[in-house]
Amino acid sequence: MIANLIGGFVSILLGTSLIGPVSTEVNTVACGSNASNCDSALYNVTSWGATVLKLVPGFFALSVLGIGIAVTLHKSKTSRNCLNMQFFK
């Protein structure tokens, strides 16, 4: 049971450590090398595309946290069911 919980928390830690690099790459693509001016071709062609692209790190963070919570809850639920079965036999 502890190993399953640790696995869920490790996935959360690894995912959250990747949020920074993902955000940096998204800003580089959306705004180019100079983030203060936003002089990239994507931003000049369509500001809507650049705005939507900047939402990627937030959704990435939500998905990582959702996966970690789902793994943790699923594993704790299955281990609890196994414990209940052992006690009632």
Secondary structure, DSSP 4 states (H G I P E B T S, - for coil): -HHHHHHHHHHHHHHHHTHHHHHHHHHHHHH-S-TTTT-SHHHHH-HHHHHHHTTHHHHHHHHHHHHHHHHHHHHHHHHHHHHHHHHH-
